[in-house]
């Protein structure tokens, strides 16, 4: 027997076809994951760079305990971010008249409260004709704060020699945003952490980017002013129809107050569609949505939109409680219809719903009296049948049915 042990060699079997396939799939999956992560970051960077940003909230008080208050501002403007008229073909689709109509009224004002503990979010619609104190102006309709401040700023700049129309528009809008936010903050008594501003074309482009927005109507409607012409029941609206849906007030029993419910229903439907349509995971849909946002949306500078988009996925499926703030009665001021409101009641309601545990300090309501004492203001009708408590409309497949 040899003194040296015979060396034995073990020949490795070549990997089976199945093992090669599994390994290839693993490598490919990892590569795709890296590419997807990079793609998501690129899309987010593209969104952050392209969307309009504002300094209107710089230095403002913030919410505590991880809560977030977001003010959604819908402008009744037929102009783009540079103050240029929208193309006539777009105006025709919007069924909203010429670019000279509407001005810069904030016809949609919704405060969205997202609790830091992950509990149910709450959204409060502020009727556009609420007669409130506008800082630096006096009492007027809350929707006017934006346009009044914009015009005043542009006049100041023009008097100082500024002639560039885009600069005037940009600085005027910044003043308008700051004034609108300050007015809502003072009226509700809570901080505003972020805001998003959308013009009329924004509703159109958003709905189209989502491939339509699901809504539900309690009864059929037809209105020549807004272009609304819809059957009763659940349905999906394209961009042109969506704008008509949120703008209609003629033919509705509650007028403007019913229109706020339309806006709430549109927001609920859009949020549901965002989640169910796979928009967050479909690059093509996400790019289309980002392009729409870059055309029509302005937000505050520094808002982490990617974090909010992830959070927004949890706001669908009835996880937002909508409330329209109460109106005491209808009135008139300088020839215009107004909503007379009770400032302290509003603040107590908001404090009880989303504020600190202690309610707002008790005190005599001041808005009814101040509205009556304002120049030209008078009572015109008894209180409408409105309630601060959240309504429970019929359900249209996860979407609230409205009038």
C-alpha positions in Angstrom: 0.0 0.0 0.0 1.4 3.3 -0.9 2.5 5.6 1.9 0.6 8.4 0.3 -3.1 8.3 0.4 -4.7 8.4 -3.0 -6.2 11.7 -3.6 -9.8 11.7 -4.5 -11.3 14.4 -6.6 -14.9 15.3 -6.5 -16.3 16.6 -9.8 -18.9 19.3 -9.4 -22.1 18.8 -11.2 -23.0 21.6 -13.5 -25.9 23.6 -12.1 -29.2 22.3 -13.3 -31.4 24.2 -15.6 -33.8 24.9 -12.8 -31.1 26.2 -10.5 -29.7 28.5 -13.3 -33.2 29.8 -13.9 -33.8 30.6 -10.2 -30.5 32.3 -9.9 -31.1 34.4 -13.0 -34.5 35.4 -11.7 -33.0 36.4 -8.3 -30.4 38.6 -10.0 -32.9 40.1 -12.3 -35.3 40.9 -9.5 -32.5 42.6 -7.5 -31.6 44.6 -10.5 -35.2 45.7 -11.1 -35.6 46.6 -7.5 -32.5 48.9 -7.7 -33.8 50.4 -10.9 -37.2 50.9 -9.5 -35.8 52.6 -6.4 -33.7 54.8 -8.6 -36.7 55.5 -10.9 -38.9 56.4 -7.9 -36.2 58.8 -6.7 -35.9 60.3 -10.2 -39.6 60.8 -10.5 -39.8 62.3 -7.0 -36.9 64.7 -7.8 -38.6 65.6 -11.1 -41.9 66.3 -9.2 -40.2 68.3 -6.5 -38.2 70.3 -9.1 -41.1 70.9 -11.5 -44.1 71.7 -9.2 -44.6 75.3 -8.2 -43.3 76.1 -4.7 -44.2 78.9 -2.4 -42.6 80.7 0.6 -46.1 81.7 2.0 -45.7 79.4 5.0 -42.1 80.3 6.0 -41.9 80.9 9.7 -45.5 79.9 10.4 -46.5 78.0 13.5 -46.6 74.2 13.1 -48.9 71.6 14.6 -47.7 69.5 17.5 -47.7 65.7 18.3 -46.9 64.7 14.7 -50.3 66.0 13.4 -50.5 67.7 10.0 -53.0 70.3 8.8 -53.1 70.8 5.1 -55.1 73.6 3.5 -56.5 72.8 0.0 -57.1 76.0 -2.0 -59.1 75.8 -5.3 -58.8 79.0 -7.2 -61.6 80.2 -9.5 -58.9 81.4 -12.0 -58.9 80.9 -15.8 -55.2 81.7 -16.0 -51.9 79.7 -15.7 -49.2 80.2 -13.1 -47.7 83.1 -15.1 -51.0 84.9 -15.4 -51.4 84.0 -19.0 -54.8 83.2 -20.4 -55.5 79.5 -20.8 -55.8 78.4 -24.4 -59.3 78.9 -25.8 -59.7 75.1 -26.5 -59.0 74.5 -22.8 -61.6 77.1 -21.7 -64.1 75.6 -24.1 -63.6 72.2 -22.4 -63.8 73.8 -19.0 -67.2 75.3 -19.8 -66.1 78.2 -17.6 -66.3 81.3 -19.7 -63.5 83.7 -20.6 -60.3 84.2 -18.7 -61.6 87.5 -17.4 -64.3 85.8 -15.2 -63.7 84.6 -11.7 -60.6 86.6 -10.8 -58.6 85.0 -7.9 -61.4 83.9 -5.5 -60.6 80.9 -3.4 -63.9 79.1 -4.1 -62.7 75.8 -2.6 -61.2 75.8 1.0 -60.8 72.5 2.7 -58.6 71.9 5.8 -57.4 68.3 5.9 -56.2 67.2 9.3 -54.0 64.0 9.3 -53.4 62.8 12.9 -49.9 61.8 13.8 -51.2 58.6 15.5 -52.6 57.2 12.3 -56.2 57.5 13.3 -58.9 58.7 10.9 -58.3 61.9 9.1 -60.8 64.8 9.1 -61.6 67.3 6.4 -63.4 70.6 7.1 -65.0 72.5 4.2 -65.1 76.3 4.7 -68.0 77.7 2.7 -66.6 80.4 0.3 -69.1 83.1 1.3 -68.4 83.0 5.1 -68.2 86.6 6.3 -65.0 86.7 8.4 -62.2 89.1 9.4 -59.5 89.3 6.7 -56.3 90.5 8.3 -55.3 93.9 7.0 -58.6 94.4 5.2 -61.6 94.0 7.6 -64.6 91.8 7.3 -65.5 90.3 3.9 -66.1 86.9 2.2 -63.4 84.5 3.1 -62.8 83.6 -0.6 -61.7 87.2 -1.3 -58.6 87.2 0.9 -56.4 85.8 -1.9 -57.5 88.2 -4.7 -57.6 91.3 -2.4 -54.0 90.8 -1.2 -52.8 89.9 -4.7 -54.2 93.2 -6.2 -52.8 95.2 -3.3 -49.3 93.8 -3.7 -49.3 94.3 -7.5 -50.3 97.9 -7.0 -47.5 98.5 -4.5 -44.9 96.9 -6.9 -46.2 98.8 -9.9 -46.0 102.1 -7.9 -42.4 101.2 -7.1 -41.6 100.8 -10.8 -41.9 97.1 -11.4 -43.2 96.5 -14.9 -42.5 92.9 -15.6 -45.9 91.1 -15.8 -44.5 87.8 -14.7 -42.9 89.3 -11.6 -46.0 91.1 -10.7 -48.0 87.9 -11.1 -45.6 85.8 -9.1 -45.3 88.3 -6.2 -49.0 89.1 -6.2 -49.9 85.4 -5.9 -47.4 84.9 -3.1 -49.1 87.7 -1.2 -52.5 86.2 -2.0 -51.5 82.8 -0.7 -50.1 84.2 2.5 -53.3 86.3 3.1 -55.6 83.3 2.4 -53.7 81.0 4.7 -53.6 83.7 7.4 -57.3 84.3 7.1 -58.2 80.6 7.4 -55.7 80.2 10.3 -57.3 83.1 12.2 -60.8 81.9 11.5 -60.3 78.3 12.6 -57.7 78.9 15.3 -55.3 76.1 14.3 -51.9 76.1 12.5 -51.6 75.4 8.8 -48.6 73.1 8.1 -48.8 72.7 4.4 -51.0 73.9 1.5 -51.8 72.9 -2.1 -53.3 75.4 -4.6 -55.1 74.2 -7.7 -56.7 76.3 -10.4 -59.8 75.4 -12.5 -57.7 73.6 -15.1 -56.2 71.5 -12.3 -59.5 69.7 -11.7 -59.6 68.9 -15.4 -56.1 67.6 -15.7 -56.1 65.7 -12.4 -59.2 63.8 -13.4 -57.8 63.0 -16.8 -54.5 61.9 -15.4 -56.3 59.4 -13.1 -58.4 58.1 -16.0 -61.5 59.5 -14.5 -62.8 60.1 -11.0 -65.6 58.0 -9.5 -68.6 59.9 -8.0 -72.2 59.1 -7.0 -75.3 61.3 -7.3 -78.5 60.8 -5.3 -80.5 62.1 -8.3 -80.0 63.1 -11.9 -78.9 66.8 -12.5 -78.7 69.1 -15.5 -77.3 72.7 -15.3 -76.5 74.9 -18.2 -74.3 77.3 -16.2 -71.7 74.7 -15.2 -72.4 72.2 -17.9 -73.3 69.5 -15.4 -75.5 66.8 -17.0 -75.4 63.5 -15.0 -77.7 60.6 -14.3 -78.3 59.4 -10.8 -76.1 56.7 -9.2 -72.4 55.8 -9.3 -70.4 56.9 -12.4 -66.9 57.9 -13.5 -66.3 61.4 -14.7 -63.6 62.6 -17.1 -61.8 66.0 -16.7 -64.5 68.2 -18.3 -67.3 66.4 -16.3 -65.4 66.6 -13.1 -65.0 70.4 -13.3 -68.8 70.7 -14.0 -69.5 68.4 -11.0 -67.5 70.5 -8.5 -68.7 73.9 -9.9 -72.4 73.3 -10.0 -74.6 75.3 -7.5 -77.6 76.2 -9.6 -80.4 73.7 -9.2 -79.1 72.4 -5.9 -81.3 72.9 -2.8 -78.4 74.0 -0.7 -76.7 76.1 -3.3 -73.1 76.8 -2.3 -73.4 74.5 0.7 -74.3 71.6 -1.5 -71.4 72.5 -3.7 -69.0 72.0 -0.8 -70.3 68.4 -0.5 -69.6 67.9 -4.2 -66.0 69.1 -3.6 -65.7 66.6 -0.7 -67.1 63.8 -2.9 -64.6 64.6 -5.7 -61.7 64.5 -3.2 -62.9 61.2 -1.8 -63.3 59.8 -5.3 -59.9 61.0 -6.5 -58.2 59.6 -3.4 -59.9 56.2 -3.9 -58.8 56.2 -7.6 -55.2 57.1 -6.6 -55.0 54.0 -4.5 -57.1 51.5 -6.5 -55.7 52.4 -9.9 -52.2 51.5 -8.9 -51.0 55.0 -9.7 -48.3 54.8 -7.1 -46.8 51.6 -8.6 -47.4 52.3 -12.3 -44.6 54.5 -13.7 -46.7 55.6 -16.7 -49.6 56.7 -14.6 -47.3 58.3 -12.1 -45.5 60.4 -14.8 -48.9 61.5 -16.1 -50.0 62.6 -12.7 -46.7 64.4 -12.1 -47.1 66.2 -15.4 -50.6 67.3 -14.4 -49.3 68.5 -11.0 -46.5 70.6 -12.6 -49.0 72.4 -14.8 -51.5 73.4 -12.2 -50.4 72.8 -8.6 -48.5 75.0 -6.2 -47.4 73.8 -2.7 -45.3 75.2 0.1 -41.5 74.9 -0.2 -40.0 72.1 1.8 -43.1 69.9 1.9 -41.9 66.2 1.6 -44.4 65.2 -1.1 -43.1 61.7 -1.4 -43.9 61.1 2.3 -47.3 62.5 1.9 -48.1 60.5 -1.2 -47.3 57.4 0.8 -49.5 58.6 3.6 -52.3 59.6 1.2 -52.7 55.9 0.2 -54.2 55.4 3.7 -56.8 58.2 3.3 -59.0 56.2 0.9 -61.7 53.7 1.7 -63.7 56.0 3.9 -60.8 56.9 6.2 -61.6 60.6 5.9 -64.4 62.2 7.8 -65.9 65.2 6.0 -67.6 68.1 7.7 -69.0 71.3 6.3 -68.6 74.1 8.8 -71.9 75.5 10.1 -73.6 78.7 8.9 -75.8 80.7 11.3 -77.9 82.5 8.6 -77.7 84.1 5.2 -77.3 87.9 4.9 -76.3 90.7 2.6 -73.3 93.0 2.6 -72.8 95.8 0.1 -75.2 94.2 -2.3 -73.6 90.7 -2.0 -74.9 87.5 -0.5 -72.9 86.4 2.6 -72.9 83.6 5.1 -73.2 84.9 8.7 -71.1 82.7 10.9 -70.3 82.4 14.7 -66.6 82.7 15.0 -66.3 81.3 18.5 -68.6 78.4 17.7 -66.3 77.5 14.7 -63.2 77.7 16.9 -64.8 75.5 19.6 -65.9 73.0 17.0 -62.4 72.8 15.5 -60.7 72.6 18.9 -63.0 69.8 20.0 -62.3 67.9 16.8 -58.6 68.3 16.1 -57.2 70.9 18.6 -55.9 70.5 22.2 -58.0 68.7 24.7 -59.2 72.0 26.2 -61.9 73.7 24.1 -61.6 77.3 23.0 -62.2 79.8 25.7 -66.0 80.4 26.2 -67.3 83.7 25.1 -70.1 85.5 23.5 -70.3 84.8 19.7 -69.1 87.9 17.9 -69.5 87.2 14.2 -73.3 87.6 14.0 -73.2 91.0 15.7 -70.1 92.1 13.8 -71.6 91.1 10.5 -74.7 93.0 11.3 -72.8 96.1 12.3 -70.5 96.0 9.3 -71.2 98.7 6.7 -74.1 97.6 4.6 -74.5 94.2 6.2 -78.0 93.0 7.1 -79.8 89.8 7.8 -81.6 88.4 4.8 -82.9 85.0 5.7 -83.2 82.6 8.7 -80.4 80.0 9.3 -80.2 77.3 6.6 -80.6 73.7 7.6 -77.0 73.0 8.2 -75.2 71.1 11.0 -71.5 71.0 12.0 -71.8 67.2 12.6 -70.5 65.0 9.9 -73.1 63.8 7.4 -73.7 60.2 6.5 -74.6 60.2 2.8 -75.6 57.1 0.9 -72.7 54.9 -0.2 -71.9 54.4 -3.9 -69.4 51.6 -3.7 -67.1 53.3 -1.2 -67.9 56.8 -2.6 -70.4 59.1 -0.8 -73.5 59.8 -2.8 -74.4 63.5 -2.9 -77.1 65.8 -4.4 
